[in-house]
Amino acid sequence: MEVDLKGSETTTPGRKSQSAVTGSARKVKDNAADWHNLILKWDRLNDEGSTMANKIVNLGFNKSSQKEMQVMMEGQDTSASSNSENAFENSRELEEECDKLLRVVDKMTRIVSKMEKLVSSEKGIIDLETFQYGTGGRQTPLFQTWPTSQFADVSSELYEAYKQELTLKRAILQELAHTTNPDLSMVYLSCWLYQPYTDDRAKLLLEGLLLETGHRPI
């Protein structure tokens, strides 16, 4: 379920209620909520894709085993028909799982595209403040302590992490069904599940963004 952080409000003693934020502050706050929700969607898709990837690997191994069995049983007509039907069913199921995984990667691609737009939005806010306040930018922070440029830096770093992760997902998608080496298949599955490019650093960046904008209590 998508979390509507845009509707969440926190009030810090001695500070104006976050519900009163307008202009650039409102946009930055909304962007932080969008980052949170996009990453939630990505994580759900990653879990779905991991299940599909496991099925693809198992079906690929079964397909290889059936091919070996057909060679061994060549000339024995009593078993040839049954083996051929099993191989056809296995291939069809493998193709269906690959199509499902492709749709997951397509959805991930759209998420990364939306992340790129958030980066552009943050850079637009910086350009606006440069126009309003000069090259030094805004002198007082929008929220707690971060300068406006830090929101753009965090967004850019998160975007780059997920863009690299998407490139890895596409590579795994292309190779997974054709890999007969069990060790290599386990590497692909592990990379899909544990996502080396979206590590603890990305999680800390997101939490820092949510804390700074008031979506997380301090």
N, CA and C atoms as a LAMMPS dump frame, in Angstrom:
ITEM: TIMESTEP
0
ITEM: NUMBER OF ATOMS
654
ITEM: BOX BOUNDS ff ff ff
-5.0000000000000000e+02 5.0000000000000000e+02
-5.0000000000000000e+02 5.0000000000000000e+02
-5.0000000000000000e+02 5.0000000000000000e+02
ITEM: ATOMS id mol type element x y z
1 1 1 N 0.845 -1.195 0
2 1 2 C 0 0 0
3 1 3 C 0.875 1.237 0
4 2 1 N 0.549 2.181 -0.865
5 2 2 C 1.308 3.418 -0.941
6 2 3 C 1.025 4.282 0.274
7 3 1 N 2.09 4.845 0.838
8 3 2 C 1.956 5.691 2.018
9 3 3 C 1.884 7.147 1.582
10 4 1 N 0.842 7.85 2.023
11 4 2 C 0.653 9.244 1.643
12 4 3 C 1.389 10.138 2.632
13 5 1 N 2.703 10.275 2.432
14 5 2 C 3.481 11.14 3.303
15 5 3 C 3.187 12.607 3.065
16 6 1 N 2.646 12.92 1.881
17 6 2 C 2.336 14.312 1.595
18 6 3 C 1.286 14.852 2.559
19 7 1 N 0.454 13.932 3.066
20 7 2 C -0.592 14.363 3.984
21 7 3 C -0.161 14.356 5.428
22 8 1 N 1.05 13.825 5.703
23 8 2 C 1.511 13.736 7.092
24 8 3 C 2.078 15.07 7.53
25 9 1 N 1.82 15.437 8.763
26 9 2 C 2.321 16.703 9.29
27 9 3 C 2.927 16.477 10.671
28 10 1 N 4.041 17.135 10.94
29 10 2 C 4.63 17.105 12.267
30 10 3 C 4.913 18.536 12.688
31 11 1 N 4.777 18.788 13.966
32 11 2 C 5.047 20.13 14.47
33 11 3 C 6.164 20.066 15.492
34 12 1 N 7.218 20.824 15.264
35 12 2 C 8.341 20.873 16.186
36 12 3 C 8.169 22.079 17.092
37 13 1 N 8.323 21.92 18.421
38 13 2 C 8.18 23.065 19.333
39 13 3 C 9.057 24.228 18.89
40 14 1 N 8.466 25.433 18.866
41 14 2 C 9.221 26.61 18.484
42 14 3 C 9.29 26.831 16.99
43 15 1 N 8.696 25.902 16.21
44 15 2 C 8.706 26.04 14.762
45 15 3 C 7.282 26.124 14.238
46 16 1 N 7.175 26.698 13.062
47 16 2 C 5.887 26.803 12.41
48 16 3 C 5.452 25.418 11.925
49 17 1 N 4.183 25.102 12.006
50 17 2 C 3.657 23.813 11.543
51 17 3 C 4.052 23.569 10.099
52 18 1 N 4.441 22.296 9.816
53 18 2 C 4.828 21.938 8.457
54 18 3 C 3.684 22.12 7.465
55 19 1 N 2.441 22.149 7.964
56 19 2 C 1.301 22.337 7.064
57 19 3 C 1.299 23.73 6.47
58 20 1 N 2.089 24.659 7.077
59 20 2 C 2.105 26.039 6.602
60 20 3 C 3.118 26.241 5.484
61 21 1 N 3.935 25.237 5.16
62 21 2 C 4.969 25.416 4.146
63 21 3 C 4.342 25.653 2.786
64 22 1 N 4.954 26.548 2.03
65 22 2 C 4.47 26.884 0.7
66 22 3 C 5.661 27.034 -0.237
67 23 1 N 5.371 27.274 -1.503
68 23 2 C 6.413 27.55 -2.479
69 23 3 C 7.428 26.433 -2.611
70 24 1 N 8.709 26.812 -2.597
71 24 2 C 9.785 25.832 -2.765
72 24 3 C 9.772 24.781 -1.663
73 25 1 N 9.478 25.191 -0.433
74 25 2 C 9.453 24.245 0.684
75 25 3 C 8.37 23.185 0.468
76 26 1 N 7.217 23.6 0.011
77 26 2 C 6.127 22.655 -0.255
78 26 3 C 6.525 21.653 -1.34
79 27 1 N 7.191 22.163 -2.395
80 27 2 C 7.605 21.286 -3.487
81 27 3 C 8.652 20.289 -3.025
82 28 1 N 9.613 20.757 -2.242
83 28 2 C 10.651 19.854 -1.731
84 28 3 C 10.043 18.792 -0.821
85 29 1 N 9.096 19.208 0.024
86 29 2 C 8.43 18.267 0.931
87 29 3 C 7.659 17.206 0.143
88 30 1 N 6.94 17.644 -0.898
89 30 2 C 6.197 16.699 -1.742
90 30 3 C 7.144 15.76 -2.477
91 31 1 N 8.276 16.286 -2.93
92 31 2 C 9.254 15.443 -3.619
93 31 3 C 9.801 14.358 -2.69
94 32 1 N 10.013 14.714 -1.427
95 32 2 C 10.499 13.723 -0.458
96 32 3 C 9.486 12.594 -0.29
97 33 1 N 8.207 12.957 -0.237
98 33 2 C 7.154 11.935 -0.134
99 33 3 C 7.133 11.062 -1.383
100 34 1 N 7.353 11.677 -2.541
101 34 2 C 7.387 10.913 -3.79
102 34 3 C 8.556 9.931 -3.797
103 35 1 N 9.704 10.374 -3.301
104 35 2 C 10.843 9.456 -3.208
105 35 3 C 10.501 8.244 -2.347
106 36 1 N 9.893 8.498 -1.217
107 36 2 C 9.512 7.417 -0.306
108 36 3 C 8.59 6.418 -0.998
109 37 1 N 7.563 6.913 -1.66
110 37 2 C 6.576 6.031 -2.28
111 37 3 C 7.131 5.295 -3.49
112 38 1 N 7.975 5.955 -4.276
113 38 2 C 8.578 5.285 -5.429
114 38 3 C 9.491 4.148 -4.986
115 39 1 N 10.239 4.373 -3.907
116 39 2 C 11.135 3.322 -3.416
117 39 3 C 10.34 2.17 -2.805
118 40 1 N 9.21 2.476 -2.157
119 40 2 C 8.33 1.406 -1.675
120 40 3 C 7.835 0.54 -2.836
121 41 1 N 7.409 1.186 -3.912
122 41 2 C 6.935 0.454 -5.092
123 41 3 C 8.059 -0.395 -5.682
124 42 1 N 9.255 0.196 -5.751
125 42 2 C 10.406 -0.54 -6.282
126 42 3 C 10.663 -1.8 -5.449
127 43 1 N 10.65 -1.664 -4.136
128 43 2 C 10.933 -2.808 -3.264
129 43 3 C 9.893 -3.918 -3.433
130 44 1 N 8.63 -3.527 -3.598
131 44 2 C 7.588 -4.54 -3.837
132 44 3 C 7.842 -5.269 -5.154
133 45 1 N 8.193 -4.518 -6.175
134 45 2 C 8.486 -5.127 -7.477
135 45 3 C 9.72 -6.023 -7.39
136 46 1 N 10.699 -5.61 -6.601
137 46 2 C 11.899 -6.433 -6.45
138 46 3 C 11.569 -7.78 -5.815
139 47 1 N 10.683 -7.774 -4.826
140 47 2 C 10.259 -9.027 -4.193
141 47 3 C 9.504 -9.912 -5.185
142 48 1 N 8.595 -9.307 -5.956
143 48 2 C 7.859 -10.065 -6.975
144 48 3 C 8.822 -10.661 -7.992
145 49 1 N 9.75 -9.836 -8.451
146 49 2 C 10.704 -10.304 -9.459
147 49 3 C 11.602 -11.405 -8.946
148 50 1 N 11.948 -11.356 -7.667
149 50 2 C 12.797 -12.387 -7.081
150 50 3 C 12.115 -13.753 -7.134
151 51 1 N 10.805 -13.765 -6.845
152 51 2 C 10.046 -15.016 -6.926
153 51 3 C 10.036 -15.555 -8.35
154 52 1 N 9.814 -14.668 -9.308
155 52 2 C 9.795 -15.079 -10.721
156 52 3 C 11.169 -15.561 -11.172
157 53 1 N 12.214 -14.861 -10.745
158 53 2 C 13.569 -15.244 -11.131
159 53 3 C 13.915 -16.643 -10.624
160 54 1 N 13.493 -16.964 -9.406
161 54 2 C 13.714 -18.311 -8.868
162 54 3 C 13.02 -19.368 -9.716
163 55 1 N 11.793 -19.073 -10.14
164 55 2 C 11.066 -20.014 -10.992
165 55 3 C 11.77 -20.211 -12.326
166 56 1 N 12.27 -19.114 -12.888
167 56 2 C 12.962 -19.185 -14.179
168 56 3 C 14.195 -20.067 -14.076
169 57 1 N 14.953 -19.914 -13.008
170 57 2 C 16.15 -20.73 -12.821
171 57 3 C 15.779 -22.203 -12.699
172 58 1 N 14.774 -22.512 -11.896
173 58 2 C 14.359 -23.913 -11.718
174 58 3 C 13.829 -24.506 -13.018
175 59 1 N 13.035 -23.728 -13.752
176 59 2 C 12.515 -24.212 -15.032
177 59 3 C 13.632 -24.394 -16.041
178 60 1 N 14.626 -23.515 -16.002
179 60 2 C 15.763 -23.656 -16.91
180 60 3 C 16.551 -24.916 -16.638
181 61 1 N 16.727 -25.248 -15.367
182 61 2 C 17.422 -26.482 -15.02
183 61 3 C 16.62 -27.703 -15.466
184 62 1 N 15.291 -27.644 -15.282
185 62 2 C 14.434 -28.748 -15.714
186 62 3 C 14.512 -28.945 -17.221
187 63 1 N 14.548 -27.834 -17.944
188 63 2 C 14.628 -27.893 -19.403
189 63 3 C 15.922 -28.567 -19.843
190 64 1 N 17.018 -28.212 -19.19
191 64 2 C 18.308 -28.82 -19.523
192 64 3 C 18.304 -30.312 -19.22
193 65 1 N 17.703 -30.663 -18.079
194 65 2 C 17.642 -32.075 -17.7
195 65 3 C 16.816 -32.877 -18.692
196 66 1 N 15.717 -32.284 -19.161
197 66 2 C 14.855 -32.969 -20.122
198 66 3 C 15.56 -33.163 -21.456
199 67 1 N 16.369 -32.184 -21.854
200 67 2 C 17.121 -32.334 -23.106
201 67 3 C 18.112 -33.483 -22.999
202 68 1 N 18.788 -33.563 -21.851
203 68 2 C 19.73 -34.655 -21.643
204 68 3 C 19.011 -36.002 -21.645
205 69 1 N 17.825 -36.033 -21.027
206 69 2 C 17.055 -37.279 -20.989
207 69 3 C 16.609 -37.692 -22.379
208 70 1 N 16.223 -36.709 -23.212
209 70 2 C 15.788 -37.035 -24.562
210 70 3 C 16.915 -37.647 -25.383
211 71 1 N 18.121 -37.151 -25.174
212 71 2 C 19.27 -37.716 -25.881
213 71 3 C 19.52 -39.149 -25.425
214 72 1 N 19.404 -39.368 -24.138
215 72 2 C 19.636 -40.709 -23.589
216 72 3 C 18.559 -41.683 -24.047
217 73 1 N 17.317 -41.183 -24.198
218 73 2 C 16.198 -42.055 -24.539
219 73 3 C 15.927 -42.101 -26.037
220 74 1 N 16.822 -41.534 -26.83
221 74 2 C 16.608 -41.476 -28.275
222 74 3 C 16.448 -42.889 -28.84
223 75 1 N 15.425 -43.055 -29.61
224 75 2 C 15.157 -44.357 -30.212
225 75 3 C 14.165 -45.19 -29.438
226 76 1 N 13.824 -44.777 -28.224
227 76 2 C 12.836 -45.508 -27.431
228 76 3 C 11.49 -44.796 -27.578
229 77 1 N 10.707 -45.208 -28.527
230 77 2 C 9.471 -44.526 -28.906
231 77 3 C 8.455 -44.466 -27.777
232 78 1 N 8.471 -45.393 -26.864
233 78 2 C 7.457 -45.432 -25.798
234 78 3 C 7.551 -44.22 -24.882
235 79 1 N 8.748 -43.666 -24.77
236 79 2 C 8.936 -42.533 -23.875
237 79 3 C 9.094 -41.212 -24.607
238 80 1 N 9.365 -41.253 -25.9
239 80 2 C 9.666 -40.041 -26.654
240 80 3 C 8.512 -39.059 -26.641
241 81 1 N 7.298 -39.538 -26.832
242 81 2 C 6.125 -38.652 -26.89
243 81 3 C 5.896 -37.948 -25.569
244 82 1 N 5.991 -38.696 -24.486
245 82 2 C 5.784 -38.123 -23.157
246 82 3 C 6.858 -37.09 -22.83
247 83 1 N 8.1 -37.414 -23.157
248 83 2 C 9.193 -36.472 -22.908
249 83 3 C 9.036 -35.203 -23.716
250 84 1 N 8.564 -35.34 -24.963
251 84 2 C 8.362 -34.183 -25.825
252 84 3 C 7.274 -33.27 -25.273
253 85 1 N 6.199 -33.853 -24.76
254 85 2 C 5.112 -33.057 -24.175
255 85 3 C 5.582 -32.319 -22.926
256 86 1 N 6.361 -33.001 -22.099
257 86 2 C 6.874 -32.364 -20.888
258 86 3 C 7.807 -31.202 -21.226
259 87 1 N 8.64 -31.41 -22.254
260 87 2 C 9.573 -30.363 -22.663
261 87 3 C 8.823 -29.152 -23.186
262 88 1 N 7.736 -29.416 -23.952
263 88 2 C 6.946 -28.309 -24.495
264 88 3 C 6.272 -27.52 -23.369
265 89 1 N 5.715 -28.231 -22.41
266 89 2 C 5.044 -27.575 -21.283
267 89 3 C 6.042 -26.763 -20.466
268 90 1 N 7.227 -27.335 -20.256
269 90 2 C 8.256 -26.648 -19.504
270 90 3 C 8.698 -25.374 -20.22
271 91 1 N 8.869 -25.43 -21.533
272 91 2 C 9.297 -24.273 -22.314
273 91 3 C 8.242 -23.174 -22.294
274 92 1 N 6.981 -23.574 -22.369
275 92 2 C 5.901 -22.594 -22.351
276 92 3 C 5.846 -21.876 -20.999
277 93 1 N 5.982 -22.636 -19.917
278 93 2 C 5.958 -22.036 -18.587
279 93 3 C 7.16 -21.119 -18.381
280 94 1 N 8.315 -21.527 -18.902
281 94 2 C 9.521 -20.708 -18.803
282 94 3 C 9.33 -19.38 -19.527
283 95 1 N 8.73 -19.455 -20.708
284 95 2 C 8.475 -18.233 -21.479
285 95 3 C 7.507 -17.308 -20.746
286 96 1 N 6.489 -17.881 -20.111
287 96 2 C 5.515 -17.07 -19.369
288 96 3 C 6.177 -16.355 -18.194
289 97 1 N 7.04 -17.059 -17.468
290 97 2 C 7.723 -16.442 -16.33
291 97 3 C 8.682 -15.344 -16.791
292 98 1 N 9.329 -15.568 -17.926
293 98 2 C 10.224 -14.537 -18.476
294 98 3 C 9.432 -13.289 -18.864
295 99 1 N 8.241 -13.493 -19.425
296 99 2 C 7.381 -12.358 -19.784
297 99 3 C 6.952 -11.591 -18.529
298 100 1 N 6.637 -12.33 -17.464
299 100 2 C 6.251 -11.681 -16.201
300 100 3 C 7.404 -10.844 -15.653
301 101 1 N 8.602 -11.409 -15.702
302 101 2 C 9.763 -10.689 -15.185
303 101 3 C 10.057 -9.456 -16.047
304 102 1 N 9.844 -9.582 -17.335
305 102 2 C 10.015 -8.428 -18.23
306 102 3 C 9.058 -7.306 -17.856
307 103 1 N 7.821 -7.661 -17.53
308 103 2 C 6.852 -6.63 -17.128
309 103 3 C 7.272 -5.953 -15.818
310 104 1 N 7.863 -6.729 -14.913
311 104 2 C 8.373 -6.146 -13.67
312 104 3 C 9.475 -5.131 -13.973
313 105 1 N 10.394 -5.499 -14.856
314 105 2 C 11.493 -4.601 -15.21
315 105 3 C 10.959 -3.359 -15.926
316 106 1 N 9.925 -3.523 -16.738
317 106 2 C 9.306 -2.37 -17.399
318 106 3 C 8.724 -1.398 -16.367
319 107 1 N 8.092 -1.94 -15.335
320 107 2 C 7.542 -1.089 -14.27
321 107 3 C 8.671 -0.39 -13.509
322 108 1 N 9.771 -1.103 -13.282
323 108 2 C 10.926 -0.501 -12.626
324 108 3 C 11.508 0.631 -13.479
325 109 1 N 11.49 0.436 -14.785
326 109 2 C 11.975 1.466 -15.7
327 109 3 C 11.15 2.739 -15.57
328 110 1 N 9.837 2.581 -15.453
329 110 2 C 8.97 3.75 -15.293
330 110 3 C 9.223 4.447 -13.951
331 111 1 N 9.515 3.658 -12.921
332 111 2 C 9.827 4.255 -11.618
333 111 3 C 11.099 5.094 -11.708
334 112 1 N 12.133 4.562 -12.358
335 112 2 C 13.387 5.303 -12.49
336 112 3 C 13.182 6.572 -13.325
337 113 1 N 12.308 6.495 -14.316
338 113 2 C 11.98 7.684 -15.104
339 113 3 C 11.346 8.764 -14.225
340 114 1 N 10.479 8.359 -13.304
341 114 2 C 9.864 9.322 -12.381
342 114 3 C 10.903 9.878 -11.408
343 115 1 N 11.859 9.04 -11.002
344 115 2 C 12.941 9.518 -10.14
345 115 3 C 13.765 10.591 -10.845
346 116 1 N 14.004 10.392 -12.133
347 116 2 C 14.757 11.382 -12.904
348 116 3 C 14.023 12.722 -12.93
349 117 1 N 12.702 12.673 -13.011
350 117 2 C 11.915 13.902 -13.003
351 117 3 C 12.002 14.608 -11.649
352 118 1 N 12.106 13.844 -10.569
353 118 2 C 12.28 14.456 -9.25
354 118 3 C 13.617 15.197 -9.17
355 119 1 N 14.66 14.615 -9.765
356 119 2 C 15.962 15.279 -9.8
357 119 3 C 15.856 16.599 -10.563
358 120 1 N 15.163 16.563 -11.699
359 120 2 C 14.982 17.78 -12.494
360 120 3 C 14.203 18.831 -11.712
361 121 1 N 13.223 18.378 -10.945
362 121 2 C 12.431 19.292 -10.13
363 121 3 C 13.29 19.982 -9.083
364 122 1 N 14.168 19.215 -8.423
365 122 2 C 15.04 19.792 -7.401
366 122 3 C 16.011 20.802 -8.023
367 123 1 N 16.534 20.478 -9.182
368 123 2 C 17.445 21.402 -9.853
369 123 3 C 16.712 22.67 -10.282
370 124 1 N 15.436 22.515 -10.657
371 124 2 C 14.639 23.68 -11.006
372 124 3 C 14.445 24.615 -9.822
373 125 1 N 14.29 24.033 -8.627
374 125 2 C 14.142 24.84 -7.41
375 125 3 C 15.421 25.631 -7.136
376 126 1 N 16.574 24.982 -7.352
377 126 2 C 17.847 25.679 -7.17
378 126 3 C 17.972 26.836 -8.164
379 127 1 N 17.61 26.594 -9.416
380 127 2 C 17.665 27.655 -10.429
381 127 3 C 16.77 28.831 -10.032
382 128 1 N 15.594 28.517 -9.504
383 128 2 C 14.671 29.57 -9.077
384 128 3 C 15.274 30.388 -7.937
385 129 1 N 15.877 29.697 -6.963
386 129 2 C 16.456 30.413 -5.834
387 129 3 C 17.684 31.224 -6.25
388 130 1 N 18.425 30.706 -7.217
389 130 2 C 19.558 31.483 -7.743
390 130 3 C 19.055 32.765 -8.389
391 131 1 N 17.952 32.661 -9.108
392 131 2 C 17.349 33.845 -9.722
393 131 3 C 16.841 34.817 -8.659
394 132 1 N 16.278 34.285 -7.588
395 132 2 C 15.694 35.137 -6.55
396 132 3 C 16.739 35.755 -5.626
397 133 1 N 17.756 34.945 -5.237
398 133 2 C 18.69 35.378 -4.195
399 133 3 C 20.127 35.571 -4.679
400 134 1 N 20.387 35.284 -5.941
401 134 2 C 21.741 35.393 -6.455
402 134 3 C 22.493 34.079 -6.369
403 135 1 N 23.758 34.079 -6.742
404 135 2 C 24.542 32.83 -6.806
405 135 3 C 24.72 32.174 -5.439
406 136 1 N 24.627 32.966 -4.379
407 136 2 C 24.756 32.387 -3.039
408 136 3 C 23.54 31.617 -2.601
409 137 1 N 22.418 31.829 -3.294
410 137 2 C 21.2 31.104 -2.964
411 137 3 C 20.54 31.599 -1.693
412 138 1 N 19.58 30.835 -1.233
413 138 2 C 18.852 31.167 -0.004
414 138 3 C 19.768 31.083 1.208
415 139 1 N 19.682 32.067 2.08
416 139 2 C 20.565 32.104 3.249
417 139 3 C 20.015 31.294 4.428
418 140 1 N 18.703 31.165 4.519
419 140 2 C 18.098 30.386 5.608
420 140 3 C 17.568 29.073 5.062
421 141 1 N 17.708 27.967 5.803
422 141 2 C 17.245 26.661 5.295
423 141 3 C 15.727 26.613 5.157
424 142 1 N 15.27 25.791 4.23
425 142 2 C 13.828 25.609 4.036
426 142 3 C 13.182 24.911 5.217
427 143 1 N 13.932 24.017 5.875
428 143 2 C 13.35 23.224 6.961
429 143 3 C 14.212 23.284 8.225
430 144 1 N 15.122 22.309 8.367
431 144 2 C 15.915 22.224 9.597
432 144 3 C 17.3 22.84 9.393
433 145 1 N 18.15 22.121 8.687
434 145 2 C 19.547 22.568 8.542
435 145 3 C 20.07 22.506 7.11
436 146 1 N 19.452 21.705 6.243
437 146 2 C 20.002 21.496 4.902
438 146 3 C 19.874 22.749 4.04
439 147 1 N 20.933 23.081 3.294
440 147 2 C 20.769 24.074 2.228
441 147 3 C 19.954 23.442 1.088
442 148 1 N 19.347 24.26 0.266
443 148 2 C 18.499 23.726 -0.815
444 148 3 C 19.28 22.803 -1.74
445 149 1 N 20.553 23.111 -1.947
446 149 2 C 21.366 22.289 -2.849
447 149 3 C 21.506 20.852 -2.371
448 150 1 N 21.405 20.634 -1.051
449 150 2 C 21.57 19.274 -0.529
450 150 3 C 20.411 18.378 -0.926
451 151 1 N 19.225 18.942 -1.061
452 151 2 C 18.084 18.139 -1.521
453 151 3 C 18.329 17.636 -2.944
454 152 1 N 18.893 18.516 -3.773
455 152 2 C 19.211 18.114 -5.148
456 152 3 C 20.316 17.072 -5.172
457 153 1 N 21.318 17.231 -4.301
458 153 2 C 22.418 16.264 -4.251
459 153 3 C 21.928 14.883 -3.829
460 154 1 N 21.066 14.84 -2.811
461 154 2 C 20.525 13.566 -2.335
462 154 3 C 19.666 12.915 -3.419
463 155 1 N 18.835 13.704 -4.067
464 155 2 C 17.996 13.169 -5.139
465 155 3 C 18.844 12.6 -6.271
466 156 1 N 19.9 13.316 -6.632
467 156 2 C 20.778 12.849 -7.711
468 156 3 C 21.466 11.539 -7.341
469 157 1 N 21.908 11.439 -6.09
470 157 2 C 22.592 10.22 -5.658
471 157 3 C 21.637 9.031 -5.609
472 158 1 N 20.428 9.262 -5.131
473 158 2 C 19.431 8.186 -5.126
474 158 3 C 19.09 7.752 -6.551
475 159 1 N 18.909 8.722 -7.424
476 159 2 C 18.579 8.41 -8.816
477 159 3 C 19.69 7.574 -9.465
478 160 1 N 20.947 7.975 -9.272
479 160 2 C 22.062 7.233 -9.863
480 160 3 C 22.117 5.801 -9.342
481 161 1 N 21.829 5.617 -8.046
482 161 2 C 21.843 4.272 -7.466
483 161 3 C 20.78 3.385 -8.11
484 162 1 N 19.572 3.917 -8.257
485 162 2 C 18.489 3.109 -8.826
486 162 3 C 18.638 2.942 -10.335
487 163 1 N 19.257 3.902 -10.991
488 163 2 C 19.523 3.746 -12.421
489 163 3 C 20.521 2.612 -12.663
490 164 1 N 21.558 2.544 -11.827
491 164 2 C 22.517 1.446 -11.947
492 164 3 C 21.866 0.109 -11.607
493 165 1 N 21.005 0.117 -10.604
494 165 2 C 20.304 -1.111 -10.236
495 165 3 C 19.413 -1.588 -11.373
496 166 1 N 18.777 -0.656 -12.063
497 166 2 C 17.927 -1.01 -13.199
498 166 3 C 18.76 -1.627 -14.325
499 167 1 N 19.944 -1.082 -14.577
500 167 2 C 20.831 -1.657 -15.592
501 167 3 C 21.192 -3.099 -15.242
502 168 1 N 21.458 -3.347 -13.962
503 168 2 C 21.761 -4.701 -13.514
504 168 3 C 20.555 -5.612 -13.698
505 169 1 N 19.363 -5.128 -13.359
506 169 2 C 18.151 -5.936 -13.516
507 169 3 C 17.964 -6.352 -14.979
508 170 1 N 18.195 -5.415 -15.883
509 170 2 C 18.035 -5.724 -17.309
510 170 3 C 19.027 -6.794 -17.752
511 171 1 N 20.257 -6.707 -17.247
512 171 2 C 21.268 -7.707 -17.592
513 171 3 C 20.873 -9.083 -17.06
514 172 1 N 20.372 -9.126 -15.839
515 172 2 C 19.932 -10.397 -15.251
516 172 3 C 18.768 -10.972 -16.057
517 173 1 N 17.825 -10.123 -16.428
518 173 2 C 16.683 -10.568 -17.225
519 173 3 C 17.134 -11.23 -18.513
520 174 1 N 18.126 -10.65 -19.183
521 174 2 C 18.595 -11.177 -20.467
522 174 3 C 19.316 -12.511 -20.329
523 175 1 N 19.994 -12.699 -19.207
524 175 2 C 20.86 -13.872 -19.062
525 175 3 C 20.24 -15.029 -18.296
526 176 1 N 19.279 -14.741 -17.438
527 176 2 C 18.827 -15.717 -16.45
528 176 3 C 18.308 -17.012 -17.068
529 177 1 N 17.461 -16.895 -18.093
530 177 2 C 16.835 -18.09 -18.672
531 177 3 C 17.813 -18.92 -19.498
532 178 1 N 18.961 -18.335 -19.867
533 178 2 C 19.899 -19.04 -20.749
534 178 3 C 21.099 -19.593 -20.002
535 179 1 N 21.14 -19.387 -18.704
536 179 2 C 22.281 -19.82 -17.905
537 179 3 C 22.066 -21.241 -17.395
538 180 1 N 23 -22.119 -17.71
539 180 2 C 22.916 -23.511 -17.247
540 180 3 C 23.892 -23.793 -16.107
541 181 1 N 24.735 -22.811 -15.797
542 181 2 C 25.689 -22.972 -14.701
543 181 3 C 24.993 -22.636 -13.378
544 182 1 N 24.836 -23.607 -12.483
545 182 2 C 24.116 -23.355 -11.222
546 182 3 C 24.741 -22.243 -10.379
547 183 1 N 26.081 -22.19 -10.322
548 183 2 C 26.74 -21.164 -9.52
549 183 3 C 26.455 -19.771 -10.063
550 184 1 N 26.502 -19.624 -11.376
551 184 2 C 26.224 -18.334 -11.991
552 184 3 C 24.766 -17.941 -11.777
553 185 1 N 23.882 -18.91 -11.845
554 185 2 C 22.466 -18.633 -11.59
555 185 3 C 22.249 -18.126 -10.172
556 186 1 N 22.95 -18.709 -9.211
557 186 2 C 22.837 -18.255 -7.826
558 186 3 C 23.359 -16.831 -7.656
559 187 1 N 24.395 -16.491 -8.407
560 187 2 C 24.913 -15.121 -8.371
561 187 3 C 23.859 -14.146 -8.891
562 188 1 N 23.22 -14.499 -10.009
563 188 2 C 22.171 -13.646 -10.574
564 188 3 C 21.019 -13.459 -9.579
565 189 1 N 20.588 -14.558 -8.977
566 189 2 C 19.474 -14.486 -8.029
567 189 3 C 19.839 -13.634 -6.81
568 190 1 N 21.061 -13.801 -6.33
569 190 2 C 21.506 -13.029 -5.177
570 190 3 C 21.574 -11.537 -5.509
571 191 1 N 22.087 -11.214 -6.7
572 191 2 C 22.176 -9.812 -7.122
573 191 3 C 20.79 -9.194 -7.267
574 192 1 N 19.865 -9.979 -7.797
575 192 2 C 18.502 -9.445 -7.931
576 192 3 C 17.901 -9.148 -6.561
577 193 1 N 18.016 -10.083 -5.645
578 193 2 C 17.369 -9.957 -4.344
579 193 3 C 18.008 -8.87 -3.483
580 194 1 N 19.348 -8.847 -3.42
581 194 2 C 20.026 -7.987 -2.446
582 194 3 C 20.429 -6.62 -3.003
583 195 1 N 20.33 -6.415 -4.315
584 195 2 C 20.469 -5.103 -4.939
585 195 3 C 21.738 -4.361 -4.486
586 196 1 N 22.895 -4.691 -5.041
587 196 2 C 24.162 -4.117 -4.576
588 196 3 C 24.274 -2.599 -4.724
589 197 1 N 23.533 -2.006 -5.653
590 197 2 C 23.667 -0.558 -5.864
591 197 3 C 22.76 0.263 -4.951
592 198 1 N 21.712 -0.34 -4.426
593 198 2 C 20.827 0.374 -3.492
594 198 3 C 21.093 -0.168 -2.088
595 199 1 N 22.246 0.156 -1.566
596 199 2 C 22.706 -0.398 -0.292
597 199 3 C 22.255 0.479 0.878
598 200 1 N 22.908 0.299 2.017
599 200 2 C 22.543 1.057 3.222
600 200 3 C 22.695 2.563 3.023
601 201 1 N 23.62 2.947 2.167
602 201 2 C 23.821 4.37 1.894
603 201 3 C 22.536 4.992 1.335
604 202 1 N 21.881 4.308 0.408
605 202 2 C 20.637 4.822 -0.175
606 202 3 C 19.539 4.924 0.883
607 203 1 N 19.474 3.938 1.783
608 203 2 C 18.461 3.966 2.837
609 203 3 C 18.681 5.146 3.782
610 204 1 N 19.952 5.403 4.101
611 204 2 C 20.275 6.528 4.979
612 204 3 C 19.941 7.868 4.315
613 205 1 N 20.199 7.953 3.015
614 205 2 C 19.868 9.18 2.288
615 205 3 C 18.367 9.451 2.327
616 206 1 N 17.579 8.4 2.103
617 206 2 C 16.13 8.564 2.121
618 206 3 C 15.642 8.975 3.504
619 207 1 N 16.146 8.301 4.545
620 207 2 C 15.722 8.635 5.906
621 207 3 C 16.122 10.061 6.279
622 208 1 N 17.316 10.477 5.855
623 208 2 C 17.741 11.845 6.103
624 208 3 C 16.831 12.847 5.423
625 209 1 N 16.422 12.535 4.207
626 209 2 C 15.508 13.399 3.46
627 209 3 C 14.157 13.513 4.157
628 210 1 N 13.65 12.39 4.647
629 210 2 C 12.352 12.393 5.33
630 210 3 C 12.424 13.107 6.679
631 211 1 N 13.541 12.948 7.378
632 211 2 C 13.721 13.648 8.652
633 211 3 C 13.794 15.157 8.445
634 212 1 N 14.587 15.559 7.466
635 212 2 C 14.792 16.985 7.235
636 212 3 C 13.504 17.686 6.843
637 213 1 N 12.647 17.017 6.075
638 213 2 C 11.426 17.638 5.578
639 213 3 C 10.23 17.465 6.521
640 214 1 N 10.451 16.802 7.667
641 214 2 C 9.388 16.686 8.647
642 214 3 C 8.472 15.493 8.487
643 215 1 N 8.795 14.606 7.553
644 215 2 C 7.98 13.399 7.38
645 215 3 C 8.29 12.35 8.454
646 216 1 N 9.46 12.452 9.052
647 216 2 C 9.83 11.583 10.167
648 216 3 C 10.028 12.468 11.4
649 217 1 N 9.534 12.037 12.54
650 217 2 C 9.753 12.832 13.761
651 217 3 C 11.214 12.81 14.18
652 218 1 N 11.684 13.918 14.678
653 218 2 C 13.076 14.012 15.119
654 218 3 C 13.171 13.66 16.613
